[in-house]
Amino acid sequence: DVYEALMDSRKHARFTGSKASVSRKVGGKFSAFDGYAEGVNMELVPDKKIIQSWRASDWPEGHYSRATWEFTPVSGGTRMLFTQSGVPDDQYESIAQGWRDYYWEPMKEMLKK
C-alpha cells in the first residue's frame, strides 16, 4: 500500500492534495506538488524499493538529489526506510520538514482509512 501510494498518480495526489504524475517505468519521469518536485525513476522494485533523482523547482538549475525508499513488511504494516542525499545545504531543514508535513503524516492518515 505504501509503494502504491507513492507510485500511483491518483493516490499520490490524494494524500498530498496536489497534482501528481508518476511514471511506473525506470527512466520515466515524475512530478508532484503541481510541479514543485520532479525527477526520474532510477530503480523500481515493486513493493520493495524506489530510487529517484529528485529536485525541487527552487533548487539551482540542474541540481538533483537521490531519494531512496525501501519497504519491509512488519507485523501490522510496513517499515519504510527513506534516505535522500544531495539536498542543497540551505534547503536541508525545509526539505526534511516538508517530507514529514506533506508526505509521511498525510500518507499515514490516508492508509489508515
N, C-alpha and C positions, 0 to 999 in steps of 0.2 A: 504493500500500500504506500509506503514512503517513497520507494523508487517511482511508482506511478504518479504520485503527487508532484514530483519534480519533472518527470519526463512527458506527462500528458498535458498538452497546451491548455485544455479546458480546466483540468484540476489545478494546474499551476495558477491560472488566472483566478480561480475561485478562492484559493486560500490567500493569495497576495492582494486580491482586489484590483488588480491592474492587468492590462492586456499582456499576454504571453504567447510566443510562438516558439515551439521546441521541436527540433528535428529529432527523430529516433535513430538516426544513422551516424556512424563515425564519419567525421568530416563535415557533418551537417551543422547548420547554424542554429543558434537560439537567440531569443530576445525576450526580456522580461521588464516589468515595470514601465510599460509604454515606451520601451527603447532605452531606458536608463542603463540597463545591464545587457551586454551582448557578448557573444563569443562563438566558439566552435567546440563540438564534441570531439575529444581526442581518443577516449576509450569508453566503451559502454559494455557492461556485463549485466544483463537484465537481473534485477533484484539483488545484485551484489556490489556493483561499483559503477561510478560515473566519474570521469575525469574530463574537465573542460578548460580551455583557455577562456578567461573571463575578464571583462573590463567594464568599468563604469564610464558613462559618457563625459563626466567631468575630469577624467584622468588625462594625462598627457597623450597626445595623438600617438597611436600605435602601441601604447603600453598595455600589456596583458599580464594577468596573474594566472596561476594554475590552481584550480579548485578541484578537490577530490572528496567524494563521498564514498564511504564503504559501509555496507549494511550487513549486520549479523543477526539472525533470528535469536531471540532470547525468550524466556518464559513470559508470556503475556504481551509480547510485542517485538520491536526491532531496536537494536542498538545501532546508532548511526555515528560513525566517526567522520568528522569533517575537518579538512585542513585546506588552507589557502596560503600560497606563497607568492611573493612578488607584488604585494599591495604597496603602492607608494607610501612612504613613511608618514606623510602629512594626512593621509586618508585612513590609516590603520584603525584608529579609535572609532571613527564614524562607520566604517565598513563592518567592524566587529559588532557594534551595537545594532546596525541595520540587519545583520543576519538574525540576531536574537528577536528584534522587534517585528520584522517584516517577513521572516521565514519560519524560524523554529516555533515560536509561540502560536502564530496563526495556523501553521500546519498541524500542530498537536490538537488544536481545537477542532479543525476540520475532520481529522481522523478519529476523534472520539465519537463523532456522530454516526 
